[in-house]
Amino acid sequence: MFKKIGKAVIMQAMFFLSFYFFEATGWAQYVLEKPPEGIFRIGGTVTTSGGFQLTNGNNDQPNDNQFSDEGYTFAVTRKDGTFFISGDGKTKSEDTDGLNEHDYYVIDIPLYDAVTQPKGKKPEETAFLHVYKNGLELSMLSTPNTYEFTTVEGGTAEENPIKVGPKLYVSPPLYVITKERDKIEINVTKAGSDEVNCTPETDASWIHFSEIGEFGNDDKATITINCDVSTGEKRIGKIEVSGNLASDTRSYVTVEPRTVEIIQTGDTAGDVNQDGILDMKDVALVHQILTGTGSGSLKGDVNGDGRIGTEEAIYVLEYLSGNRK
């Protein structure tokens, strides 16, 4: 009898110790709550390509293996980017307040009903999960079934942990410069928390990188470029801006490159404001000239008629739209 009692006490003690251990170490599994009928709920943890996990910004200070969720938002949309909307017309399929106390994103996806939820997800529609930081979308690195799904069931919740990677954005993606411009700057913005080295490359011998900036706390970097003196002929060069994670142990993870095209026109046509760049500033100045509120240089004359007018604006817009190469 004493053996049976002793065994029972030991088993009970082991249960409470196990419960305490799991709670204290964070091993206790959080389960998504079941949503109402007509709603499909997904949620889960978010890991970066560098192996870090996002954590709720209201929790304790993130440790060495975590990043704060500050600035992160999550959305599920149709292919065209539109949201699925609930029957009351107010709730969208998004999570804009960061991770919850369990470090989960949670998104409710309204499902279609012709009467009660006409803007919900239809059975044949594919839904796409997006992750943003400060309004810029990140790359999805987990398997496609975690961010593209068609078959769902109302009143159910599904664990959906995801992995994301940084993405670069360049501005402007096209530079049109005249023979009088030899220096330009490319602005690069990083979306994501992983530290990334900015790495530009070009196969154009007349393009040279004089300064390659590093991403600061604002996730922005600047690349300064010097161009050789114009030969008088139009030439086109391309720059690919990519990078690796800024860690020797994770350098195998690359960032999808972005392309910047540089066109050197070989003359000054279209450059109405004479800054050496053909852009919307020249178009705006042409409008001011035509309305009598501005003046420009005849060096920008494109057809030799000795005046600045609509022809110059069209010339610049054709370059910027890619229709004059």
NUDREN-223149 format. One record per residue (C-alpha): x, y, z; residue in three letters. Coordinates in pm, whole numbers, plus 50000, padded with zeros to 5 digits. Example, Ala and Ser with C-alpha at 12.3 -4.5 7.8 and 13.67 -1.06 7.14 Angstrom:
! NUDREN-223149
512304955050780Ala 513674989450714Ser 
This chain:
! NUDREN-223149
500005000050000Met 502775023750091Phe 504455015549763Lys 501265024849574Lys 500885057449766Ile 504535065749717Gly 504265059249345Lys 501175081349316Ala 502875109849503Val 505935107349281Ile 503805107648964Met 501875138249085Gln 505075156249175Ala 506535148448833Met 503415162548668Phe 503615195648854Phe 507355198248800Leu 506915191648429Ser 504185217948408Phe 506355243248588Tyr 509355235048368Phe 507435238748046Phe 505905271648156Glu 509195285848285Ala 511155276547975Thr 508505287347727Gly 507975252147598Trp 504255253147665Ala 502505252547326Gln 500205281547248Tyr 497125270347058Val 495215293946828Leu 491685299446948Glu 488905286846726Lys 487295315646529Pro 483575320346459Pro 481925302546168Glu 482615320445841Gly 486175328845949Ile 489385309845877Phe 492205319146115Arg 495935315246058Ile 498815324546285Gly 502255315046398Gly 505785325446476Thr 507995345246237Val 511645336346182Thr 514105356345972Thr 516575342845718Ser 519345349445969Gly 517755325146215Gly 516225351146448Phe 512665350046580Gln 510445380646597Leu 509105387846942Thr 506375410347077Asn 507775445147141Gly 505945446747474Asn 507755416147604Asn 511075417347779Asp 514085429847584Gln 514705405547294Pro 517675382347347Asn 520515376047104Asp 518355352846896Asn 515355375846864Gln 514245407646690Phe 511475431346798Ser 508285431346590Asp 508255469446580Glu 507085481746241Gly 505865447646125Tyr 502405441945979Thr 500825411445816Phe 498115407945553Ala 496305381745347Val 495075393645009Thr 493855382644671Arg 496335381144384Lys 495475417144294Asp 496325428744647Gly 492775435344768Thr 491705423945115Phe 489065399145216Phe 486485418645416Ile 484035407745685Ser 480285410445661Gly 480195442845861Asp 482425458845599Gly 484975469445860Lys 487335440645937Thr 490065433145683Lys 492245402145658Ser 495275418045823Glu 497195420846151Asp 498475456046202Thr 499255456146574Asp 502275433046567Gly 502675399446736Leu 500545388947030Asn 501805379547376Glu 502735345047244His 504855360246963Asp 502275350046703Tyr 500835369546416Tyr 497115362146386Val 494945369346082Ile 491235362446043Asp 490165356145684Ile 486445361845618Pro 484955335145389Leu 482485342545114Tyr 478765341745165Asp 476555358044903Ala 474295373345168Val 476285378145487Thr 479875381445359Gln 479995390344987Pro 483585403245005Lys 484975372345173Gly 487295346445024Lys 485595324244767Lys 486395286644764Pro 488285288444432Glu 490315319444521Glu 493955316644621Thr 494925337844921Ala 498405352544959Phe 500145360745286Leu 502365391945296His 504765404945561Val 505775441645575Tyr 508155462445778Lys 507485499845781Asn 505275495545477Gly 507805476545262Leu 507215439845179Glu 509725413045278Leu 510595381145089Ser 508795349245188Met 511335321245237Leu 509195293445382Ser 507475267645162Thr 504725280944929Pro 501945263245120Asn 502605287145411Thr 501875318545211Tyr 499625306544926Glu 496515286845009Phe 493165279444848Thr 491335252645047Thr 490235265345387Val 487405257845626Glu 485325282245826Gly 485395280646202Gly 488885265646206Thr 492365278046299Ala 495655266646149Glu 499185269846284Glu 501255286446013Asn 504825295546117Pro 506685314645846Ile 510215324545750Lys 510985358345594Val 514015374845442Gly 515115410745377Pro 514275427645049Lys 515965457744893Leu 514295487444724Tyr 516205511844502Val 515395547544403Ser 515375557544130Pro 515325525043930Pro 516185545143616Leu 518685573543576Tyr 518835593043251Val 521865616143253Ile 523365639642999Thr 526975643342892Lys 527415670343157Glu 526575648443457Arg 529355626843601Asp 528125619243954Lys 524855604144076Ile 523485587144387Glu 521305556344428Ile 519215553944742Asn 518715518844879Val 516155509645146Thr 516145476145326Lys 512945459345441Ala 513595434745722Gly 515475431446050Ser 518515410945944Asp 521695431145897Glu 522685432045531Val 525785443345343Asn 524925465045042Cys 526715451044736Thr 526435468344396Pro 527885453544076Glu 528035464843713Thr 529495452543385Asp 529625487843238Ala 533245499343223Ser 532245536143231Trp 530425533043567Ile 532475534243888His 531425531144254Phe 533105558744452Ser 531285552344782Glu 529105523844908Ile 527205532845222Gly 526095509645500Glu 522535506045622Phe 521885527845925Gly 519205526246192Asn 516735539445935Asp 517515509745706Asp 518765532945433Lys 522065533945244Ala 523455554944959Thr 525635543844669Ile 527625571644500Thr 528545566244136Ile 530985584143906Asn 530505581443530Cys 533265585743272Asp 533165616343046Val 530595611342773Ser 531805599442434Thr 528985618442268Gly 527165585942197Glu 524235572442393Lys 525145543042616Arg 523315521942869Ile 524655505643183Gly 523005484143447Lys 523755481043817Ile 522635451844031Glu 522275459844400Val 522205429244623Ser 523925417744940Gly 524605390845195Asn 523555389345554Leu 526155407945758Ala 527435376945936Ser 530335354245850Asp 528375323945965Thr 525325332145751Arg 526975347445445Ser 525455320445225Tyr 522085337745251Val 521825362744967Thr 519335390644912Val 517385392344587Glu 519135418244366Pro 517525449944239Arg 518435465543906Thr 519135502143834Val 519485512843472Glu 521645542743380Ile 521305558943038Ile 523905584642933Gln 522365603642642Thr 525575619042503Gly 524055653842466Asp 521975678842666Thr 518615675342488Ala 515645675542725Gly 517655688443020Asp 515615720143056Val 516815728343408Asn 520435719243329Gln 521105696843629Asp 522435669043405Gly 519495645843473Ile 516335640143269Leu 513465636143514Asp 510055649343610Met 511625681943725Lys 512275689943358Asp 508685681343266Val 507375703543546Ala 509625732143431Leu 508315728843074Val 504785733143211His 505875764443398Gln 507485778443082Ile 504335772142878Leu 502225789843141Thr 504655819043167Gly 505745811643524Thr 509225797643462Gly 512265798143236Ser 514725771643119Gly 517865766942914Ser 517805763042536Leu 520475736342582Lys 517465714142648Gly 515995720742302Asp 515385686942139Val 514395696241783Asn 516345728041709Gly 513335751041693Asp 514955775241936Gly 512325772342205Arg 511225750442496Ile 507775734542463Gly 505785702542462Thr 508365684642245Glu 510905686642527Glu 508415673142782Ala 507465644042552Ile 511165636542490Tyr 511855633342863Val 508705612842931Leu 509635588442653Glu 512975582442820Tyr 511445577843164Leu 508805553643032Ser 511395532642852Gly 510115541342506Asn 513255559542390Arg 516255536542406Lys 
